[in-house]
């Protein structure tokens, strides 16, 4: 399944802190930037981070499979091995997880891994993977 890249614009507090997180820790490539915004290649998708005073003001959390998850949040669905490698890289970098890496529905058709982190502006970022990628949109 090949999907076109999505674009997401979101608020941040600092270009420098955001650049360090998305490039140095997550491994994203930088696109265009100014003093007020910066673009990233976020696993094949375009993120546009804009400096705003309201950055990090989320609406609390929701519950998924018994776990509190930040609302709003965004993220990426990664290949199984890439997801595990990123989780390990974040642990080694000392990043605090909002939700530690875990496997949900083990052994079931929708088996998936998930974890949440927070960027320097307080935005919730989720990384998911599916044992069988065909199950992403399964009912």
Secondary structure as GFF3:
##gff-version 3
##sequence-region A 1 139
A	DSSP	beta_strand	7	12	.	.	.	ID=ss1
A	DSSP	alpha_helix	15	19	.	.	.	ID=ss2
A	DSSP	pi_helix	20	25	.	.	.	ID=ss3
A	DSSP	beta_strand	29	33	.	.	.	ID=ss4
A	DSSP	beta_strand	37	42	.	.	.	ID=ss5
A	DSSP	beta_strand	45	51	.	.	.	ID=ss6
A	DSSP	beta_strand	61	64	.	.	.	ID=ss7
A	DSSP	beta_strand	67	70	.	.	.	ID=ss8
A	DSSP	beta_strand	73	78	.	.	.	ID=ss9
A	DSSP	alpha_helix	80	92	.	.	.	ID=ss10
A	DSSP	beta_strand	97	104	.	.	.	ID=ss11
A	DSSP	beta_strand	112	118	.	.	.	ID=ss12
A	DSSP	beta_strand	124	130	.	.	.	ID=ss13
A	DSSP	three_ten_helix	133	135	.	.	.	ID=ss14
###
